Amino acid sequence: MRTVDLIHKKRDGVELSAEEISHLVEGYTNGEIPDYQMSAFLMAVFYSGMVDREVSVLTDTMIRSGRSLDLSGIPGVKVDKHSTGGVGDKTSLISAPLAAAAGVIVPMISGRALGHAGGTLDKLESIPGFRTDLSLDEFKAQLGEMGLAFIGQNSELAPADKKLYALRDVTATVESIPLIASSIMSKKIAEGIDALVLDVKVGSGAFMKKQVDARRLAQMMVGIGRRVDKRVQALITDMSQPLGYAVGNALEVMEVSQTLQGSGPADLTRLSIELAARMIFLAKAAPSLEAARDIAQRKLVDGSAYRKFKQVIQAQGGNPAALDKFELLPNATGMREITTPRAGYVSVINAEGIGNASVRMGAGRGRKEDAIDAAVGVILEVKVGEKVEAGSVLCRLYYTKEESVEEAAELVEDSFRISGQKPDERELILEVVG
């Protein structure tokens, strides 16, 4: 079969067969189908979509492109957590240690920055020496020893998705619901989990701008999981403003450290505890969700989750002292304050604008081969609903290259709205699916 014919069919909204989807995925993975043709196919999917059967076939084909991890030799229920991506979303670095400290086995295969959203691997690699390229044997050994390991997607687990993931980032096809669902679930199923907690973001800083789309994505992923006998729950959470105050890799690691020591932002702390509680509950380590919340809260307060994260950093070659001494992390060379010309209430902080400003300064990628500048980013000084006076600081930009600052500053300034009336409070957790 000819690849161009399959692109043509999907462009016109025709449902593809299992054989046709397999031809595309396998051909791209082994190099027979070039980037430009797969880019055209991804764009066709973006516009025409896929039915559930196609998504299931796509997911299964990506899983079969590599090996699946067998974790049955490690006692305990294996539960992962995944976010669909947002701005300032560093919950994986908090909820995973919380759950692991409660006795849950947490195998985490994480991704890199995609579009304006940050990547867990990029955040972790801002810690000096931290390795995300563990072999699968090293990954399993660490899981058996301490119940938590972070790993990047390697050439063995769902290699088709690894190639497609990088291509989506630079072809404006990130937001496709079928492509997001198959990407996430192929990685998670291949890593040998028993259960999965999903954080599906919605709002200006999310790939899903409408709650109805976020719900559809959540339902699609929960359905894929159920078809292969995995326990899956999804939270739909607000990403209309950045989560927490820090946006940017090393800056977010600093905020993770503060949160694990009990002094983090209220929204970040609350969501991280809720995600950890769902992981604990699905692992059957608590008789009820309420009991699981109590356990997660206790593991935060007594410092055991913080100690767990430092142990993992040490085990993966990183310097755990960086969580206490922030000067050991990459630090920016310049800082610019963004102030408000008028008094009032902060009514909008457009998360996508803040995320794009961080990318312009080097916190994300414009091309798949671009390097990340771990030091740069944005620190908010206010959140939506807060009252500000004229001339007060809204946020600070941290940068290493002068030429990137003006454009980033304009994006940030355009992301804030100040109004005369206090806006209605928006719920952080909007829905639960599954």
C-alpha positions in Angstrom: 0.0 0.0 0.0 1.1 3.5 -0.7 1.6 6.0 2.2 0.3 8.9 0.1 -3.0 7.0 -0.4 -3.4 6.5 3.4 -2.7 10.2 4.0 -5.3 11.0 1.4 -7.9 8.7 3.0 -7.4 10.1 6.5 -7.4 13.7 5.1 -10.9 13.0 3.8 -12.1 11.5 7.1 -12.0 7.8 6.0 -11.6 5.2 8.8 -8.3 3.3 8.4 -8.0 -0.5 8.8 -5.7 -2.1 11.4 -3.3 -3.1 8.6 -3.1 0.5 7.2 -2.4 2.0 10.6 0.2 -0.7 11.3 1.8 0.1 7.9 2.1 3.8 8.8 3.5 3.3 12.3 5.9 0.5 11.5 7.1 2.2 8.3 7.9 5.4 10.2 9.5 3.6 13.1 11.9 1.7 10.8 12.7 4.7 8.6 10.9 3.7 5.5 8.3 6.6 5.8 10.0 10.0 5.9 9.2 12.8 8.4 7.4 14.9 5.7 4.9 12.1 5.0 4.3 11.3 8.6 3.9 15.0 9.3 1.2 15.2 6.7 -0.6 12.1 8.2 -0.4 13.7 11.7 -2.0 16.8 10.4 -4.7 14.8 8.6 -5.5 13.1 12.0 -5.5 16.5 13.7 -8.3 17.7 11.4 -10.2 14.5 10.7 -9.8 12.7 14.0 -10.0 8.9 14.7 -12.7 6.6 15.9 -12.1 4.6 19.1 -11.2 1.5 17.2 -8.5 3.3 15.3 -7.1 4.8 18.5 -7.0 1.3 20.1 -5.2 -0.1 17.0 -2.8 2.9 17.0 -2.0 2.4 20.7 -1.5 -1.3 20.3 0.7 -0.9 17.3 2.9 1.6 19.2 3.2 -0.8 22.2 4.2 -3.7 19.8 6.9 -1.5 18.2 9.1 -2.4 21.2 9.1 -4.6 24.3 6.7 -4.4 27.3 8.2 -4.3 30.8 7.4 -7.2 33.1 7.2 -5.9 36.7 5.5 -8.9 38.1 8.6 -9.9 40.1 8.4 -6.7 42.2 5.8 -7.2 45.0 3.0 -4.6 45.2 0.6 -2.8 43.0 2.3 -0.6 40.3 0.6 2.7 39.8 1.8 5.6 37.6 0.5 9.1 37.2 0.5 11.2 34.1 -0.5 14.8 33.2 -1.5 15.9 29.7 0.8 18.9 30.1 0.4 22.4 31.4 2.3 25.5 32.5 4.0 25.2 35.9 2.8 21.7 36.3 5.4 19.9 38.4 3.0 17.6 40.3 4.7 14.4 39.2 7.8 15.4 41.2 5.5 15.7 44.3 2.7 13.1 43.9 5.1 10.3 43.0 7.3 10.6 46.1 4.1 11.0 48.2 2.7 7.8 46.9 6.0 5.9 47.0 6.4 7.0 50.6 3.0 5.4 51.3 4.3 2.0 49.9 3.0 2.3 46.3 5.3 1.0 43.6 5.6 4.0 41.2 7.2 3.4 37.8 7.3 6.7 36.0 8.1 7.0 32.3 8.0 10.7 31.6 8.2 13.0 28.7 10.0 16.1 27.6 8.7 19.7 26.9 6.0 19.6 24.3 4.9 23.0 22.8 4.4 25.5 25.6 4.1 22.8 28.3 7.0 21.8 30.3 8.4 18.2 30.5 9.1 16.2 33.7 12.4 14.9 32.3 13.7 18.4 31.5 12.8 19.5 35.1 14.6 16.4 36.6 17.7 16.9 34.4 18.1 20.5 35.7 19.3 18.7 38.9 23.1 18.3 38.5 24.0 14.8 37.5 20.4 13.4 37.4 20.1 10.5 34.9 16.8 9.8 33.1 18.4 7.3 30.7 18.4 4.3 33.0 18.4 0.9 31.3 15.3 -1.1 31.9 17.3 -3.4 34.2 18.4 -0.4 36.3 14.8 0.9 36.3 13.5 -2.4 37.6 16.2 -2.7 40.2 15.5 0.8 41.6 11.8 0.2 41.7 12.4 -3.0 43.7 14.7 -1.2 46.1 12.9 2.1 46.8 9.5 1.9 45.0 10.1 4.9 42.7 12.1 5.5 39.5 11.9 8.2 36.8 12.9 7.2 33.3 12.8 8.7 29.9 11.2 6.8 27.0 14.0 4.7 25.6 14.4 2.8 22.3 12.9 -0.4 23.8 9.6 0.8 25.2 7.1 2.0 22.5 9.8 3.4 20.2 7.2 4.4 17.6 5.7 6.8 20.1 9.1 8.3 20.9 9.6 9.3 17.3 6.0 10.5 16.8 6.1 12.5 20.1 9.1 14.5 18.9 7.5 15.1 15.5 4.2 16.3 16.9 6.0 18.9 19.0 7.3 20.6 15.8 4.4 20.1 13.4 1.6 21.9 15.4 -0.2 18.5 15.9 0.2 18.3 19.7 -3.4 19.0 20.6 -5.0 16.1 18.7 -7.1 14.0 21.1 -6.5 10.6 19.4 -2.7 11.3 19.2 -2.5 12.4 22.8 -4.5 9.4 24.0 -2.5 6.8 22.1 0.8 8.4 23.0 0.1 8.4 26.7 -1.5 5.0 26.9 1.1 3.2 24.8 3.9 4.3 27.1 1.9 3.5 30.3 0.7 0.1 29.2 4.2 -0.9 27.9 5.8 0.0 31.3 3.8 -2.8 33.1 1.5 -0.9 35.4 -1.6 -2.2 37.1 -3.3 1.2 37.5 -3.0 4.8 36.3 -4.0 8.2 37.5 -4.5 10.8 34.8 -4.5 14.6 35.2 -6.2 16.0 32.1 -5.7 19.7 31.9 -8.2 22.2 30.5 -7.8 25.9 29.9 -5.6 28.4 28.2 -2.4 26.7 29.2 -3.6 23.2 28.3 -3.7 21.4 25.0 -7.5 21.0 25.6 -9.1 24.5 25.7 -12.6 23.3 26.3 -13.9 21.1 29.1 -15.9 18.9 26.6 -12.7 18.1 24.8 -10.9 17.3 28.0 -13.7 15.0 29.0 -13.5 13.2 25.7 -9.8 12.7 26.0 -10.2 11.4 29.6 -12.9 9.0 28.6 -10.9 7.8 25.6 -7.8 7.0 27.8 -9.9 5.4 30.6 -11.6 3.3 27.9 -8.2 2.2 26.4 -7.0 1.2 29.9 -10.2 -0.7 30.7 -9.9 -2.7 27.5 -6.5 -4.1 28.7 -7.7 -4.6 32.3 -6.0 -1.6 33.9 -7.6 0.5 36.7 -7.6 4.1 35.4 -9.0 7.3 36.9 -8.8 10.7 35.4 -9.1 14.1 37.0 -10.0 17.1 34.8 -8.2 20.1 36.3 -8.0 23.8 35.6 -5.0 25.2 33.6 -6.4 28.6 32.9 -3.5 30.1 34.9 -0.1 28.5 35.7 0.0 25.9 38.5 1.9 27.3 41.5 4.2 30.3 41.0 7.2 28.9 39.1 7.4 28.2 35.4 10.8 26.9 34.0 12.8 23.8 34.8 15.2 24.6 37.6 12.7 27.2 39.0 10.1 24.5 39.2 12.4 22.1 41.0 12.9 24.8 43.6 9.2 25.0 44.1 8.9 21.2 44.3 11.5 21.3 47.1 9.5 24.0 49.0 6.2 22.0 48.5 7.7 18.7 49.7 8.8 20.6 52.8 5.3 21.9 53.4 5.7 25.5 52.2 4.5 25.3 48.6 1.7 27.1 46.9 -1.8 26.1 48.0 -3.0 25.0 44.5 0.0 22.9 43.7 0.0 21.3 47.2 -3.7 20.5 47.0 -3.6 18.9 43.5 -0.4 16.9 44.3 -2.0 15.5 47.4 -5.2 14.6 45.5 -3.3 12.9 42.7 -1.2 11.0 45.3 -4.3 10.0 47.2 -5.8 8.5 44.0 -2.6 6.6 43.4 -2.7 5.2 47.0 -6.3 4.3 46.7 -5.9 2.5 43.3 -3.0 0.6 44.8 -5.3 -0.6 47.5 -3.0 0.8 50.1 -6.0 2.6 51.8 -9.6 1.4 52.4 -11.1 4.6 51.1 -10.2 7.7 49.1 -10.6 9.8 52.3 -8.1 7.5 54.1 -5.7 7.8 51.2 -5.9 11.6 51.4 -5.0 11.4 55.1 -2.0 9.2 54.3 -0.7 11.5 51.5 -1.1 14.5 53.8 0.8 12.7 56.6 3.6 11.7 54.2 4.0 15.4 53.3 3.9 16.7 56.9 6.3 14.1 58.3 8.9 14.7 55.5 9.0 11.1 54.3 8.0 12.1 50.7 10.8 14.7 50.7 13.3 12.2 51.9 12.0 9.7 49.3 12.6 12.2 46.5 16.2 12.9 47.7 16.9 9.1 47.8 15.7 8.8 44.2 17.8 11.8 43.1 20.9 10.2 44.8 20.1 6.8 43.2 19.8 8.3 39.7 23.2 10.1 39.9 21.9 13.5 41.0 22.9 15.8 43.8 20.2 15.8 46.4 21.8 18.8 48.1 20.4 20.9 45.3 17.0 20.7 46.9 18.4 22.5 49.9 21.0 24.7 48.2 19.3 26.3 45.2 22.6 27.8 44.1 23.6 24.3 43.0 20.8 24.4 40.4 21.2 26.3 37.1 20.7 29.9 37.8 19.8 32.8 35.4 22.1 35.7 34.8 19.4 38.3 34.3 16.1 39.3 35.8 13.3 41.6 34.7 10.3 42.7 36.7 6.9 43.1 35.0 4.7 45.6 36.8 1.1 46.7 36.5 0.3 50.3 35.4 -3.0 50.2 37.3 -4.6 49.1 40.5 -7.4 46.4 40.7 -7.9 42.7 40.8 -5.9 40.2 38.7 -8.7 38.7 36.6 -6.7 36.7 34.0 -3.2 35.2 33.9 -3.1 33.5 30.5 -1.1 30.3 31.1 -0.3 29.7 27.5 1.2 33.2 27.2 3.4 32.6 30.2 4.4 29.2 28.8 5.3 30.7 25.4 7.3 33.4 27.1 9.3 30.8 28.9 9.9 28.9 25.7 11.1 32.1 24.0 13.7 32.4 26.7 14.8 28.8 26.2 12.8 26.8 28.7 11.2 24.8 25.8 11.9 23.7 22.2 11.0 25.3 18.9 12.6 22.4 17.0 13.0 18.8 18.2 16.8 19.1 18.3 16.8 22.3 20.4 18.6 22.3 23.7 16.8 23.4 26.9 18.1 26.2 29.1 17.2 24.9 32.5 17.9 28.2 34.3 15.3 30.4 32.6 11.6 31.0 33.3 9.0 33.1 35.0 8.1 33.5 38.7 4.6 34.8 39.4 4.2 37.2 42.3 0.3 37.1 42.1 -2.5 34.7 41.3 -5.9 35.3 39.8 -8.2 37.0 42.3 -5.5 39.0 44.2 -5.7 42.7 44.6 -2.8 44.8 43.3 -1.7 48.4 43.5 -0.4 50.4 40.6 3.3 49.8 40.0 3.3 46.5 41.9 5.2 43.5 40.5 3.1 40.9 38.7 6.0 38.5 37.9 9.7 38.3 37.3 11.5 37.0 34.1 14.7 35.1 34.6 16.9 34.8 31.5 20.4 34.1 30.2 20.2 35.8 26.8 19.3 39.4 26.4 17.9 39.1 22.9 15.1 36.8 24.1 13.8 39.1 26.8 11.8 41.8 24.9 9.6 39.3 23.1 9.1 37.3 26.3 8.2 40.5 28.3 5.6 41.4 25.7 4.0 38.0 25.9 3.9 38.1 29.6 2.5 41.6 29.7 -0.3 40.6 27.3 -1.1 37.5 29.6 -2.3 39.6 32.6 -5.6 41.4 32.9 -6.4 43.8 35.7 -10.1 44.6 36.3 -12.1 46.6 38.8 -14.0 43.7 40.2 -12.8 40.5 41.8 -13.3 37.6 39.5 -15.3 34.5 40.5 -13.2 31.8 41.9 -12.6 28.8 39.6 -12.5 25.3 40.8 -9.1 23.5 40.6 -10.5 20.0 40.1 -13.4 20.2 37.7 -14.4 16.5 37.1 -13.5 12.9 37.8 -13.8 10.3 35.1 -13.6 6.6 35.7 
